[in-house]
Amino acid sequence: MTETLAPDFVKIDLTTIEPDIAVKLLIHQAAQMQASDLFVLACDGVVQIAVRQWGRMKKIRDVPADQGRSWISYLKAMSSMDIAERRRPQDGRWIFDDQGRQLDLRLSLLPTLYGEDLTVRLLDRNSSLLSVDQLGLNRHDRQGIMSMIQANAGLILVTGPTGTGKTTTLYACLQFLNDGKRKINTLEDPVEFSLAGIRQSQVHPKIGLDFSELLRSVIRQQPDVIMIGEIRDPETAATAVRAANSGHLVLATLHAPVAAAAVQSMLSLDVNPHFLASGLRGVLSQRLVRVLDEKTRIPYELGPGGAAATFGDVQELIEPGDGEVFYGPDPSAPNEGYSGRTAIFELMEVTGDIRRAISDKLPAHELESIAIRHGMLDFRRAALMKVAQGVTSMEEVFKNVPTEYLGLEDA
């Protein structure tokens, strides 16, 4: 299995090469696998090498502990960390030239029971960012998000757990808005990609420059659009809502499980419910699922009446012919039957009824009910559409969207 994942690195006799060469080969292999993260993990007697590919952690191989430690020391040196410090967490950065391909490596070091664990986030500086049309939005949600981001003012929240593509969605929206007619400022931690024509600033907590402090300064720069990497404290939340109510279009990420729950997350940060109701334009919640490999996916006939029972709730939303066959992955395929990832979205557009519900501080499940009555596709139906279209499998949906958000908790 591991030889299929990383044949070159698995077969190398590591005793014959220097640490710098081994590390460069390892980073190259991770990039070839389209891995988002590379892990060098200290274990009992060995160091484990693994990657995260399309959201799943995959082990490549174990190496002797002394060899793994030498690799970590080299990576610490190249990313401007303190090589002698082994008791405290550290962060670093290394712009790595992978045969002409620029990789922006963000390194995080953590002391553990058996030594230092190193996580390397790989960002390809040469890769093109996704457009709004490439995010995986269905027609209904694409129309809604385009309407929201073309407004002159208001707050748009993008929610979901860590690693679900929220920043990618924000960048796609910014690229659409970046037509030279708007002044766009971003506040990020860190700045992941350089966007020509957009004023990008990075927070520096070590010197007291957090999101709230930076946001106050950005507002004085007279921007038309503000992107906030994450709302995580009451002051940032309150300032973002004030900016949205005073004529700025504000896009921000927030940790909330579903779209309707974002309102409760903001209220828990002591935001005035009336100001939030007047400034909020919409919430986009998302999850990532792996995409079935069209070359190896396995079709399953649903049988008489099976399609109506399985996909009846989204039958009017899918194209003719979709939903007649149920697809699953081929676990014997080298890529386990998947190739890449896409997103499942839940878009709550703020209507008059929802504004009144926010002002009255109604609970999330009541907000969700109102939003569904006004046309919101909840996670359950959005996921069913992806399955009916053969894009992903039901297994992937269950893994990445908790059953309580699929309406299946009693099933």
C-alpha positions in Angstrom: 0.0 0.0 0.0 2.7 2.5 1.0 4.7 1.7 -2.1 1.8 2.8 -4.2 1.5 6.0 -2.3 5.1 7.0 -2.4 7.1 4.5 -4.4 10.3 6.6 -4.7 10.7 7.5 -1.1 9.7 4.1 0.2 12.4 2.3 -1.8 15.3 4.6 -1.0 18.1 3.3 1.2 18.2 6.2 3.6 21.5 5.1 5.2 23.3 6.2 2.0 22.1 9.8 1.8 22.6 12.9 3.8 19.7 14.5 5.8 19.4 17.5 3.5 18.9 15.3 0.4 16.5 13.0 2.3 14.4 15.9 3.4 14.2 17.4 -0.1 13.2 14.0 -1.5 10.5 13.7 1.1 9.1 17.1 0.5 9.1 16.5 -3.3 7.3 13.2 -2.7 4.6 14.8 -0.5 4.1 17.5 -3.2 3.8 14.9 -5.9 1.1 13.2 -3.8 -0.8 16.5 -3.6 -0.5 16.3 0.2 -1.7 19.2 2.2 0.5 18.3 5.2 3.7 16.3 5.9 4.2 14.8 9.4 7.5 13.8 11.1 6.3 12.2 14.3 8.5 11.0 17.2 7.4 7.5 18.4 9.0 4.9 20.7 12.3 4.0 19.0 11.3 5.3 15.5 10.2 8.4 13.7 7.0 7.9 11.6 6.7 9.7 8.3 3.1 10.4 7.1 1.1 12.8 4.9 -2.4 14.1 4.8 -3.7 13.5 1.3 -7.3 14.7 0.5 -8.1 15.0 4.1 -6.9 11.5 5.1 -3.7 10.7 7.0 -1.5 8.1 5.3 1.7 6.6 6.7 4.7 6.4 4.4 7.3 4.7 6.5 9.2 4.5 9.8 12.8 5.6 10.0 15.3 5.1 12.9 14.9 7.7 15.7 18.4 9.2 15.2 17.8 9.6 11.5 14.4 11.3 12.0 15.9 13.7 14.6 18.5 14.7 12.1 15.8 15.5 9.6 13.9 17.6 12.1 17.1 19.5 13.0 17.7 20.2 9.3 14.1 21.4 8.9 14.4 23.6 12.0 17.5 25.2 10.6 16.0 25.9 7.2 12.9 27.4 8.7 14.7 29.8 11.1 13.8 27.9 14.3 16.1 27.6 17.3 17.8 24.3 16.8 18.9 24.0 20.4 15.4 24.5 21.8 13.6 21.2 22.3 11.2 22.0 25.1 9.0 24.7 23.7 6.7 24.7 20.6 8.1 26.7 17.6 6.8 27.9 14.3 8.8 28.5 11.1 8.6 29.1 7.4 10.6 27.9 4.4 10.2 28.9 0.8 11.2 25.6 -0.9 12.3 25.3 -4.5 11.0 21.9 -5.7 12.6 21.7 -9.2 11.3 25.2 -10.1 8.0 24.8 -8.3 7.8 27.2 -5.3 6.4 25.6 -2.2 5.6 27.8 0.8 6.2 25.5 3.8 4.6 26.5 7.2 6.3 24.4 10.0 4.9 23.8 13.5 7.0 22.0 16.1 5.6 20.4 19.3 7.5 18.6 22.1 5.9 15.2 22.9 6.6 12.2 25.1 9.2 10.6 22.7 10.6 13.8 21.2 9.6 16.5 18.8 6.7 16.2 16.4 6.9 18.3 13.2 4.0 19.2 11.0 4.7 20.9 7.6 1.8 22.6 5.8 2.5 22.6 2.0 1.2 25.5 -0.1 2.0 25.6 -3.8 2.7 29.2 -4.7 2.5 28.4 -8.4 -1.0 26.7 -8.2 -3.9 28.8 -9.4 -6.6 29.6 -6.9 -10.1 28.3 -7.4 -12.8 30.6 -8.9 -16.4 30.7 -7.5 -17.5 28.4 -10.3 -14.9 25.8 -9.3 -15.9 25.6 -5.6 -18.6 22.9 -6.2 -21.6 25.1 -5.5 -24.9 24.0 -7.0 -26.8 26.5 -9.2 -29.1 27.6 -6.3 -26.2 28.3 -3.9 -24.0 29.9 -6.6 -26.7 32.4 -7.4 -27.2 33.2 -3.7 -23.5 33.7 -3.0 -23.0 35.8 -6.1 -25.9 38.0 -5.0 -24.4 38.5 -1.5 -20.8 39.3 -2.5 -22.0 41.9 -5.1 -23.8 43.9 -2.4 -22.3 47.2 -1.3 -22.3 46.4 2.4 -23.0 43.7 4.9 -21.4 40.8 6.7 -20.9 37.4 5.1 -19.7 34.5 7.3 -18.1 31.3 6.0 -18.2 28.6 8.7 -17.1 25.0 9.3 -14.4 23.1 11.2 -10.7 23.6 10.6 -9.5 22.3 7.3 -12.8 22.5 5.4 -11.7 25.0 2.8 -13.1 28.2 4.2 -10.1 30.3 3.2 -10.2 28.8 -0.3 -13.9 30.0 -0.6 -13.0 33.5 0.7 -10.1 33.8 -1.8 -12.5 32.7 -4.6 -14.9 35.5 -3.7 -12.1 38.1 -3.4 -10.8 37.2 -6.9 -14.3 37.8 -8.3 -14.5 41.2 -6.5 -11.0 42.2 -7.5 -12.0 44.1 -10.6 -10.1 47.3 -9.9 -13.2 49.1 -8.9 -13.1 48.3 -5.2 -10.4 48.7 -2.5 -10.0 45.4 -0.9 -8.1 44.8 2.4 -7.5 41.4 4.1 -6.5 40.5 7.6 -4.9 37.0 7.7 -3.1 34.6 10.0 -1.0 33.8 8.0 -1.2 35.3 4.5 -1.4 32.1 2.5 -1.4 33.4 -1.1 -0.4 36.7 -2.5 -3.3 38.3 -4.5 -2.3 41.1 -6.9 -4.3 44.2 -6.5 -5.5 43.3 -2.9 -4.0 44.9 0.2 -3.0 42.0 2.5 -2.0 42.3 6.1 -0.9 39.6 8.6 -1.6 39.5 12.3 1.4 39.3 14.7 0.1 38.2 18.2 3.7 38.2 19.6 3.8 42.0 19.3 0.1 42.5 20.3 -1.2 42.9 16.7 -4.2 40.7 16.7 -7.3 40.7 14.5 -9.2 43.3 16.5 -6.2 45.7 16.6 -5.5 45.3 12.9 -9.1 45.6 11.9 -9.5 49.0 13.6 -6.5 50.2 11.5 -7.8 48.7 8.3 -11.1 50.4 8.6 -9.3 53.8 8.7 -7.8 52.8 5.3 -11.2 53.4 3.7 -11.7 49.9 2.1 -14.8 48.9 0.2 -14.3 45.2 1.1 -12.7 43.7 4.2 -11.8 40.0 4.6 -11.1 38.8 8.1 -9.3 35.5 8.4 -11.2 34.5 11.5 -13.5 36.0 14.0 -12.4 34.6 17.3 -12.9 37.3 20.0 -15.7 39.7 21.1 -13.9 42.8 19.9 -13.3 41.5 16.4 -16.9 40.3 16.2 -18.3 43.7 17.3 -16.0 45.7 15.0 -16.9 43.4 12.0 -20.6 44.0 12.6 -20.1 47.7 13.0 -18.1 47.8 9.7 -20.8 45.9 7.9 -23.5 48.3 9.2 -21.4 51.4 8.2 -21.1 50.6 4.5 -18.4 48.0 4.2 -18.7 44.5 2.7 -17.1 42.2 5.3 -16.2 38.6 4.6 -15.0 36.4 7.5 -14.6 32.9 8.7 -16.1 31.6 11.9 -16.2 28.3 13.7 -19.8 27.0 13.7 -21.1 23.5 12.9 -24.0 24.7 10.5 -25.1 27.9 8.9 -27.8 28.7 11.5 -25.4 28.1 14.4 -23.2 30.9 13.2 -25.7 33.4 14.7 -25.4 31.8 18.1 -21.6 31.8 17.8 -21.7 35.6 17.1 -24.1 36.2 19.9 -21.9 34.2 22.3 -19.2 36.8 21.5 -21.5 39.5 22.9 -22.5 41.0 19.5 -25.7 43.1 19.8 -28.5 41.0 18.2 -30.1 44.0 16.5 -26.9 45.1 14.9 -26.1 41.6 13.8 -29.6 41.2 12.3 -29.3 44.4 10.3 -25.7 43.8 9.1 -25.7 40.0 8.4 -26.3 39.2 4.7 -25.7 35.4 4.8 -23.8 32.4 6.1 -22.1 29.8 4.1 -21.3 26.6 5.9 -19.2 23.9 4.3 -17.6 20.4 4.6 -15.1 18.7 2.3 -15.6 15.2 0.9 -13.4 13.1 -1.4 -14.4 12.9 -5.1 -15.0 9.5 -6.5 -12.5 8.5 -9.3 -14.6 8.3 -12.4 -12.3 5.6 -13.8 -12.6 3.2 -10.9 -15.9 4.1 -9.2 -18.3 1.1 -8.8 -22.0 1.5 -9.9 -24.8 -0.2 -7.9 -28.3 -0.5 -9.2 -30.9 0.9 -6.8 -33.7 -1.4 -8.0 -37.4 -0.6 -8.5 -38.4 2.3 -6.4 -34.9 2.7 -5.0 -34.1 6.0 -6.6 -37.3 7.6 -5.4 -36.7 6.4 -1.9 -33.1 7.5 -1.8 -33.1 10.7 -3.8 -36.7 11.7 -3.7 -36.1 14.8 -1.6 -33.7 16.2 -4.3 -35.3 14.8 -7.4 -36.4 18.2 -8.7 -32.9 19.6 -8.1 -30.8 17.1 -10.1 -30.4 16.6 -13.8 -32.4 13.9 -15.7 -30.5 10.6 -15.4 -28.8 11.5 -12.1 -29.8 9.4 -9.1 -30.6 6.3 -11.1 -27.3 4.6 -10.1 -25.6 4.6 -6.7 -21.8 4.9 -6.9 -19.2 3.7 -4.4 -15.3 3.6 -4.3 -13.1 0.7 -5.4 -11.1 0.1 -2.3 -8.6 -2.0 -4.3 -7.6 1.0 -6.5 -4.2 2.6 -5.7 -6.0 5.8 -4.7 -8.7 3.9 -2.7 -11.2 4.9 -5.3 -11.0 8.7 -4.8 -9.2 11.6 -6.6 -9.3 15.1 -5.1 -11.9 16.7 -2.9 -15.0 19.0 -3.3 -17.3 20.8 -0.9 -20.8 20.3 0.4 -22.4 23.7 1.2 -25.3 25.0 3.2 -26.1 28.6 2.4 -28.4 30.6 4.6 -29.5 33.9 3.0 -30.8 36.4 5.6 -34.4 37.4 4.8 -36.7 39.6 6.8 -38.1 36.7 8.8 -34.5 35.6 9.7 -33.6 39.1 10.7 -36.5 39.2 13.1 -35.5 35.8 14.4 -32.0 37.0 15.1 -33.2 40.1 16.9 -35.4 37.9 19.0 -32.4 35.5 19.7 -34.3 32.4 18.5 -32.3 29.2 18.8 -30.4 27.7 15.9 -32.9 25.0 15.0 -35.7 27.6 14.6 -33.5 29.8 12.5 -32.7 26.7 10.3 -36.4 25.9 10.0 -37.1 29.4 8.8 -34.2 29.3 6.4 -35.3 26.0 4.9 -38.8 27.4 4.4 -37.2 30.3 2.5 -35.3 27.9 0.2 -32.1 27.0 2.0 -30.6 23.6 1.0 -29.5 22.0 4.2 -26.5 19.7 4.5 -28.7 16.6 4.1 -30.1 17.6 0.7 -26.9 19.1 -0.5 -25.1 15.9 0.3 -27.7 13.8 -1.4 -27.3 15.9 -4.6 -23.5 15.1 -4.6 -24.2 11.4 -4.2 -27.0 11.4 -6.8 -24.6 13.0 -9.3 -22.0 10.4 -8.7 -19.5 13.0 -7.3 -19.0 11.3 -4.0 -20.1 8.3 -1.9 -22.5 8.1 0.9 -19.7 6.7 3.0 -17.8 10.0 2.5 -20.8 12.0 3.5 -21.2 10.1 6.7 -17.5 10.5 7.6 -17.5 14.3 7.1 -21.0 15.5 7.9 -22.2 14.4 11.4 -25.5 12.5 11.3 -27.2 15.1 13.5 -26.8 17.5 10.6 -28.1 15.0 8.0 -31.4 14.4 9.8 -30.3 10.7 10.4 -29.6 10.7 14.1 -32.6 8.5 14.7 -32.0 6.2 11.8 
